[in-house]
Amino acid sequence: MGGRSTDDALLFYEKIPAIFKGSAGFFSDYWQAYVKPFGKEKHFGVGKDSGLTAYIERFNATLRQRASRLVRKALSFSKSLVNHIGAIKHFICNYNLERKALHF
């Protein structure tokens, strides 16, 4: 996704939709490069022992398992960026439908 510098964090922050910037909090490790772009009131530095980053790490692992084209070139590889984006969108939509079905 990028490096861990302040410049890379700023580039990442610029890509976040405005609706999330206004209402969401952002959890990461204690890396100081993230404080500047996210702001002290929105950025929460947490350790691995807190468990607060476990949810996104689990989601990332599930994404890698179900969208194999993100892991290895030999499996389900496509040179088309459009196909990669489509596969990720398909996974996210399907994942959200599955999660929603569990709550009903």
C-alpha positions as CSV (number, residue, x, y, z in Angstrom):
1,M,0.0,0.0,0.0
2,G,2.9,2.3,0.5
3,G,5.7,3.2,2.9
4,R,5.4,4.3,6.5
5,S,6.5,7.9,6.1
6,T,4.5,11.0,6.8
7,D,4.3,11.8,3.1
8,D,2.8,8.3,2.4
9,A,0.4,8.7,5.3
10,L,-0.8,12.0,3.8
11,L,-1.3,10.5,0.4
12,F,-3.3,7.7,2.0
13,Y,-5.4,10.2,4.1
14,E,-6.2,12.2,0.9
15,K,-7.8,9.1,-0.6
16,I,-10.2,8.5,2.3
17,P,-13.8,9.7,1.5
18,A,-14.8,12.9,3.3
19,I,-17.7,11.2,5.1
20,F,-15.2,8.9,6.9
21,K,-12.8,11.7,7.7
22,G,-15.6,13.6,9.5
23,S,-17.1,10.8,11.6
24,A,-14.5,8.0,12.0
25,G,-11.6,7.4,14.3
26,F,-8.5,5.8,13.0
27,F,-6.6,3.1,14.8
28,S,-3.0,2.2,14.1
29,D,0.2,1.3,15.8
30,Y,2.1,4.1,17.6
31,W,4.0,5.2,14.5
32,Q,4.3,9.0,14.7
33,A,4.0,9.5,10.9
34,Y,0.2,8.8,11.2
35,V,-0.5,11.5,13.8
36,K,0.0,14.5,11.5
37,P,-2.4,13.5,8.7
38,F,-5.1,12.0,10.9
39,G,-4.9,14.5,13.7
40,K,-4.5,13.8,17.4
41,E,-8.3,13.9,18.0
42,K,-9.0,11.3,15.3
43,H,-5.9,9.0,15.5
44,F,-5.6,6.4,18.2
45,G,-2.3,4.6,18.7
46,V,-2.9,1.2,20.0
47,G,-0.7,-1.9,20.7
48,K,-1.3,-5.3,19.4
49,D,-2.2,-6.5,22.9
50,S,-5.3,-4.1,22.9
51,G,-7.1,-6.3,20.2
52,L,-8.4,-3.2,18.5
53,T,-6.4,-3.9,15.3
54,A,-7.4,-7.5,15.2
55,Y,-10.6,-6.9,13.3
56,I,-8.9,-5.3,10.3
57,E,-6.1,-7.8,10.3
58,R,-8.7,-10.6,10.2
59,F,-10.5,-8.9,7.3
60,N,-7.2,-8.5,5.5
61,A,-6.5,-12.2,6.0
62,T,-10.0,-13.2,4.7
63,L,-9.5,-10.9,1.7
64,R,-6.2,-12.6,0.9
65,Q,-7.7,-16.1,1.2
66,R,-10.8,-15.4,-0.9
67,A,-9.3,-13.2,-3.6
68,S,-6.3,-15.3,-4.4
69,R,-5.2,-13.0,-7.2
70,L,-3.9,-10.7,-4.5
71,V,-1.5,-13.2,-3.1
72,R,0.3,-15.0,-5.9
73,K,0.8,-14.4,-9.6
74,A,0.4,-18.1,-10.4
75,L,-3.1,-18.4,-9.0
76,S,-6.0,-16.6,-10.7
77,F,-3.7,-14.0,-12.1
78,S,-4.8,-11.3,-14.5
79,K,-2.8,-8.5,-16.0
80,S,-5.9,-6.2,-16.1
81,L,-6.2,-3.8,-13.2
82,V,-9.9,-3.6,-13.9
83,N,-10.2,-7.4,-13.3
84,H,-8.3,-7.0,-10.0
85,I,-10.6,-4.2,-8.8
86,G,-13.7,-6.1,-9.9
87,A,-12.5,-9.2,-8.0
88,I,-12.0,-7.1,-4.8
89,K,-15.4,-5.4,-5.3
90,H,-17.1,-8.8,-5.7
91,F,-15.4,-10.1,-2.6
92,I,-16.5,-7.1,-0.5
93,C,-20.1,-7.1,-1.7
94,N,-20.4,-10.9,-1.1
95,Y,-18.6,-10.6,2.3
96,N,-21.1,-7.8,3.4
97,L,-24.1,-9.9,2.3
98,E,-22.8,-12.9,4.3
99,R,-22.2,-10.7,7.4
100,K,-25.7,-9.1,7.0
101,A,-27.3,-12.6,6.7
102,L,-25.6,-13.6,10.0
103,H,-27.4,-10.8,11.9
104,F,-30.9,-11.7,10.7
